[in-house]
Amino acid sequence: MRKKSKYNVAVVGATGAVGQQMIHLLEKRNFPIDRLKLLASSRSKGKVVPFKGHDVVIEEATPESFDDIDFALFSAGGKTSKYLAPYVAQSGAIVIDNSNAFRMDPNVPLVVPEVNPEEIFKHQGIIANPNCSTIQMVMALKPLYDHFGIERIIVSTYQAVSGAGNQAIQELKQQSKQVLNGEEVSKAILPVGSLPIKKQIAFNAIPQIDVFEENGFTLEEMKMVRETKKIFGDSSIKVTATCVRIPVVYGHSESVYVELKQSYDLKQVIELLKSASGVVVIDDPLQQEYPLAIDAAGKLEVFVGRIRRDLDHPNALNMWVVSDNLLKGAAWNAVQIAEEIIKNAK
Amino acid sequence: MRKKSKYNVAVVGATGAVGQQMIHLLEKRNFPIDRLKLLASSRSKGKVVPFKGHDVVIEEATPESFDDIDFALFSAGGKTSKYLAPYVAQSGAIVIDNSNAFRMDPNVPLVVPEVNPEEIFKHQGIIANPNCSTIQMVMALKPLYDHFGIERIIVSTYQAVSGAGNQAIQELKQQSKQVLNGEEVSKAILPVGSLPIKKQIAFNAIPQIDVFEENGFTLEEMKMVRETKKIFGDSSIKVTATCVRIPVVYGHSESVYVELKQSYDLKQVIELLKSASGVVVIDDPLQQEYPLAIDAAGKLEVFVGRIRRDLDHPNALNMWVVSDNLLKGAAWNAVQIAEEIIKNAK
């Protein structure tokens, strides 16, 4: 990208849970914006969003929306990305796409800036943001991968409803009230918006995020498997995932078992994690200090705690990894990629 | 035990979350009771509990409370059990203890009737009920252990607040209302009643149940490790656990990775689980059928689903195990043990 003092930025999916955080971060980070274009479906056309003291009117996203745009941050679902992103890339803008549409495309870099920043510059117009549950896990694994190598990962997730969008947040709140008031519970969104069968999330744990694949794993689980291998550029890493939605609004938590390729010293592991960019270690069992979803909400970092030697495998350890799924898990990772491109623009 | 037509039963901890379920089950199962004695701390003395159309007045539990008692079901915490159970056992009654006080005592059988019923009859007056999170896991593992052998287990739990008692249930409900109303959240009980630092459970996930041990694991996690080995009578089984409290009222869920000692056929595994006593398989991904905590609440069985081949280890599989922690995880397992003793009385 050619260096400029300011860039034209489009946010596609501007009314969504992630889109709102993208706009918030562009403002908070003082991103060098010339013109901000907020795009959404025709339903949201005409709505007004404040940005740096001005009102920005939301426009309908069409193939013609992207003239003069430098960065297009997409978070409007896979279908929209698949349809629009190729037009945008052709027009010369860089698409940073938060959907699942291009993540496994061999011509599309899948990037976490702290983990594989070199991939950014191999793009052909589209860069994919990994899945939220993958991003925070690979952030915690990166220093271990670099120093010891990783043989195997077994992860179980505790995922917030905001990962399923604003409607899912409202559903959790409404259902919670209904349960507390002894009323009948209404179900319309979770576990998967596009599927007919709905489940109660309030005061429950749903072991389904996204659709099932033939192997009995969900797409969300397979995203963690496939994306981890792609991000590390290492298909030999073994990954097994169980992805579970729990009644939390913001912040995914993960119970991660990691088998390293060699023996390790626990203190060294903790030091490596402490010095990893974007990672914060909160780990003092005697003071009952460990990461919590409610504490991670609104923060940009990935929080790691409960770091402990496995009881059985000499090369393995267990840890608890928490991050705001809408921020580092989505909007912040996307904005970071754009900032990285600007930093390297000539 | 000598066969009688009816037995004198004491419930110690009669006002607690588990004690209430014990009383409920004794009534519902039509347990052959001559006299029911309800015991609790001095605080609850004089309270009245209905049982089969009569009122039973709660008495204070003392060493003298157990004359003529045949079965004493304890669920009043480890301290009460440690203090009173030896007196009770001496008086000739059989103590079935739901606390952690005697579980690892080599002279005390640790029993899940479907898993190791033969241990019941080795008792010397005290039989221990395993921890709730252990019971449901070993129920799902038993048929696999018998047919294939088990090399290793890695489990992450999603545990309901009722496991921490009635006050924790109230705390979750109160905190949920406070969050929904935008009020300040009051914290008094969780994660561990006896520890000074409290954490919010509403809309959160707390990776601490019970106190920490020196190895960085919590006591709850080590209970799963130690009790599983004792129940199967096999110290070679490798177990790693991460125990997490989530905002669910009734029903623990568990993400269980199991490495068998030999290769297996997935259909055979499902058939074995389907024919296991006390186990119900709910597993149809395409119909979005899998066990859920809110569905397991109030039921006696252990529900297993999401049964799938591990992607990496040829002998491993993953599953989702759910059960009502107050019932099979506590009160029902205890009542079952008593029923088993009666069935075999001569």
Interface residues (C-beta under 8 A of the other chain):
Chain A: R152 I154 S156 Y158 L172 K173 S176 K177 L180 P191 V192 L195 I197 K199 Q200 F203 N204 A205 I206 P207 Q208 F212 N215 G216 F217 V225 K238 V239 T240 T242 V244 I246 P247 V248 V249 S253 S255 Y257 P285 L286 Q287 Q288 Y290 P291 L292 A293 I294 G305 R306 I307 R308 R309 D310 L311 D312 H313 A316 N318 W320
Chain B: R152 I154 S156 Y158 L172 K173 S176 K177 L180 P191 V192 L195 I197 K199 Q200 F203 N204 A205 I206 P207 Q208 F212 N215 G216 F217 V225 K238 V239 T240 T242 V244 I246 P247 V248 V249 S253 S255 Y257 P285 L286 Q287 Q288 Y290 P291 L292 A293 I294 G305 R306 I307 R308 R309 D310 L311 D312 H313 A316 N318 W320
